[in-house]
Amino acid sequence: MTWHGIYGHDDVVERFRCALGRGRLASSFLFVGPEGIGKRSFALKLAQALLCRTRPEQAMDPCGECPACVQVAARTHPDLELIAKPKDKSFLPLELLIGDKEHRRRRGLCHSIGLKPFMGGRKIAIIDDADYLNAEGANSLLKTLEEPPPRSVLILISTSPARQLPTIRSRCQLIRFQPLTAEIVAQLLLEHGLVETEAEARRLGSHCGGSLQRAAELADAQLWAFRTQLYTQLAQPVLESGRLANAVVAFVDEAGREAAPRRRRARQVVGLAADFYRALVHALCGSPRTGDAELRDSVGRAMEVWPGDELVAAACLDRCLEASEQIDRNAHLPTLLECWLDDLGKTAAPGQTPVR
């Protein structure tokens, strides 16, 4: 089912509808779930439902046509504040939260949400990319979270509760968003014109982990060709980390001179490796092999020569997840990729035992 164009999150819609019906809507929320599954779109549609001037908010059914709904859709509503990490920054700038040094606490999101609603309804603030709140930025939110202004709603959008400070988690109501189904992703790929054929949509939908964003990235033919090379190397009895690092760095460099596409490609490669080790863990634990034919075949070859057990494979998976986070933190890519693959080689070397 779909809620105003939002697929796969009907349970979250009902949760908000019930809270509004009881008059018990919280003031602060932490939306968590994988990237590219609709958390930001849901937050904006929720803002539209709460600010709509023609339909009651407890109905969770914005008309989409009144001035308030139109302004929310255009991101120009005076009672809606939306901030996100600039592409050239590693963290959410403090200025977006509490103003620059000359206007501390007199500008920024924390100031805006504390003002009286301009149109007499609610004040709503959405922090996209909340994973990139540093300690100073997170601490600047504490007063607003502890003493929320009347009729205000603050939404933080994140990939995991672990990415937030305990002081933030404890002051927000946690809303978990589940990955989209492969069928929904395939449908969205076709609706948005991101693929040309239904077969390609199904293929990408089955490989993206429920993320429309990742499915769109995986549509890159060059990435799929490199995936074969990567899996061939990872399935070897001894990982030639130096040779593979050279290939990975060269492939990442082919994305261009700009940092953003190079980091995106590095994240994709690390994600493919994580898929391999995740499938290997399942196979070593006796679970049915998952993924497409190429991934299953690669895992099958790896199992024949794998020097360790499922704990070694899990340690390699953990290292991939750590590398992905380091990419997000703007680590030096060539050094990061070389260290990552060197660590994988050492972890999977014969006779090694992972830290338990």
N, C-alpha and C positions, 0 to 999 in steps of 0.2 A: 504494500500500500504506500501511498504518498501523502504528505501533508504540505499543501501549497508548494509543490515542486521539490520538497525535501524527502528523499527516499531513505527507507531503512531504519528510521528512528521513531516509529510510532509509539514505542513504549515510553520514550522520553517526553513525547507530546502529552501522553496521558498523565504522566507524573506531574507536569506543570499544570495541566487542566484541573487535576484533582486538588493541587495546592491552591490554585486561584479560587476554585469553587468553595474551599473551606476558609478562604481569606487568610491563608498562612504561607504566602509566598516569602521565601527568604530574601535577604538583601544582597548576599554575596554568593557567587557560584564559581566552581572550578570545573570547566568542561575538559574532560580528558579522553583521549583516544588517538589512534594513528592519524598521521597527516592524510589529508585528501579524502576524508569520509563525510564532510559536510558540517563540521562543528561551527565554523564561522558563518556559513549560510543559515544554520539553525539559529544562531544567536541573533542575526539580523532579522530573521523572520519572527522570532520571539519579540524583538523590540517593536516590530511593526504591529504585532498583536496587542502589545501592552499600550501602544500609543495611538492606535486606531480610534478615530473620533466617532465612528458610526456603529461599531459593534462592541459589546461588552468584552472586557479582557478575559474573563473566565471562559468565554466560548473558544478562545484560541483560534479565531477565525477572522483575521484581518480582511477588510473589504478590498484592499489594494488600490482603491480609487480615490479615497478622500485625500485632502491636502496632506494630512499627517502621514498616511501610507506612502504617498508619492515622494514626500520629503525623505522618509526613511530609506526608500529604495534608491534615492539619489544621494544619500549620505549627507543631506543638508538640513535635517531636522534640528532645531535649536536645543532640543532636550536629549539628543543622542550624541555621545562622544565615542569615537572609534580611533584607537591608536595601534600602530604596528611598528615592528623594528624596521628602520630604513635599510635598504639593501647594502649600503656602504658601512654599516655599523655592526659590531660584534654583539652589542647589548642594546636593550631599549634605553634610549637616552633619558637621563633623569629629568631633563627639561620637559619632556612630554608628560611627565607625571606631576611635577610640582613647579614648573616654570624655570626660567633661567635664573642666574644668580641675582639679577636686578629685580626679579619679580617672584622670588620664592614664596610659594603657597598663595600667590595672588593670580597665578595662571596655571595651566596644565589640567590634567584630568581630575586630580583630587580637588582642585578649586571649582571646576565646572560642575562636578556632580553634587557639590554642596550648595549650589545656588537653587533658588526657588524655581520650580518648573515653569518655563516660559508659557506653555500652553495649558497649564493647570492640571496636567496628568502626572507622569512620572519623569524622573531623570534616569537615564540609562547610559552606562559606560561599558565599553567592550575593549578588553586588552588582548589583541591578537598577538601571537608569538610570545606568550607569557613564559615560555621556556627560556627566553633571553632576558629575563629579569636578573640583574646582578644583586648582590646583597644590599647595596645602597638603594636600588630601585624598589626591591621588595619591602625593605624597612620603611620606605616613604609611604607605602600603602597601609601600614598597620593602623594608623589613627582612623583612616576612613573605614577600614574593615571592623575595627573595634566599636566605633561610634558612627554607624552608617546614617547619613541624612535621611529624614523622613521621605517616604515614597521614592526611594532610590534603589536601583539594581545595578550591581557591578558584576561583570562576567569576565573571568580570566580563561583564556583558551590555551590548552597545553596538550602535550602528547602523553604525559605520565605524571601522577602525583609525586613521584620521586624527583622530578625536575624542579619541584617547588620547595621552598624552605618550610620547615614544620610550622613556623608562625603563620605562614600563609594558608597551609592546608587546614590547620585547626580552626581557622576563621571563615572558611568557605564550605558551602554545601557541595559535596562531590557528585558530579553527574558524569557517568561513564557512557561513552558512545562506542558501540560495537562496530567492527569492520563491516563494510557492505558485502552482500553476497556477490558471487561471481556473475550471477544473472543480472543484478542491478547495475554492476559496473559495466557490463557489456551493453546494456540498454542505454546508459548515460553516454558511453563512448559514441554510440550511433546517433543519439539525440544531439550531441554537441558537435558532430561532424569531425571527431578526432580520428576516426578510422573510416575506411572505404567499404569494407565488407563485414558481414555478420560473422564470418569465420574468424577474421582477425580480432573482432571485438570479443568473441568467446575465448580465443587464445589468450589475449591480454587479461581478460577478466579472471582467468584461472591462475594467473601468475602474479597478480599485483597485491595479494594479501588484503583485499577488500578496500584498497585505496585508489580512487579515481586519479589522483595526482600521479601515483606511481605507474598506473596503467598507461597514462599519457606519455610518461617518460620512457617506458619500456617499448613504445612504438618505434623507437629509434632502431633502424635495421643494423647499424654499425654495432650497437650494444649487443644485439642478439648474436652477431657473428663473434664478438669478443667473448661472449658468455661460453661458447663452445671451447675456445682456447683456455679460458680460466678453469672450467670444470675438468678439462683434460689434465691440467697441471695439478689441481687439488686432489685428483684421484690417484696420483702417483704414490708409490710406497715411500718415497723420500721427496719432500717438496723442495724444488730448486728455487729457493726464495729470491736469490739475487737475480736470476734470469727472469722470473715472473715479475719482480719489482720493476725491472727495466721495461718490460712490456706494458705493465699497468701505467707507469709514469708517462710513457710515450702515448698511450691511448688517451689518457687524461689531457695531455698537452694538445692533442688534436682537436679538443673542444674549442680552442681559441685562446686569445690572449687575455680576455677578461676573466676575473676571478670567479664570478658567479657561475658561469657554465662549466668551468673546470671543477669547481667544488661539487656541483651537481653530478657531474659524471663520476667523480671519485666516490661520491655517496652511492651512486648506482652500482659501481663495481663492488664496493664493500657489502652492499645489500645482497648482491648475487652470491657472494661468498657465504654470507650469513644463511641464505636459503639452502646452500649446499650442506653446511654443517648442521643446520636444523634437521634437514631430511636424514642426514647420517645418524644423528642422535636417535631419531625415531626408529630407523632401521636396526641399529645396534640394540635397541631396547625390545625388539621383536614386534614393533608396530608395523602395520602395512605401509609399504613405501608410498610416499606422496609425491606430487608434482607431475610434470609432463614426462614423456618418454626419455628425453635427453637427460633430465635430472635423475630419473630413476636408474637409467643405465650407468650414469657416472657414479652414483652412490653404490650401485652393485659392484662396479669395478673396485671402488675404494674399499669396500668391505672385505674383498678377497685379500688385500694386502695391508689393511689398516693395522698399524703397530700397537694401538692402544685399545681402550674400551670406550663405552659411551661417555665416561667422565672426561676423557681426553677430547672427544669430539665436542662436548659441552663447553670445555675450556676454550676451544678454538672459536666456538660461537660467541662466547662472552667477549673474547678479544675483538671480534668483528663489531659487536655492538659498541664496545668502548671506542673503537676507531671511528665509528660513525658519529659519536658524540664529539670526538676531537675535531672532526671535519667541521662540525657546526660551530666549534669554538675558534675557528680560523687558524688552526695550526698550519705550519709550513707543509704544503702538500707532499713534495718529494720526500722529505724526511719522514713524515707521518706514514706514507705508504710503504717506504722501505722498512721502517721499524715494525709496522703491522705485519708484513709478510715474513720478516725475520722471526718475529715472535711466533707466528703460526708454524713456521718450520721447526723451531725449537720445541714447541709444545707437542707437535705430532711426531717428533723424532722417536725412533725405537728406544724403549727403555725409560722414557720419561713418564713421570707420574704427576698429574695435576694436583694443585693444592686443594685439599678437601675442606 
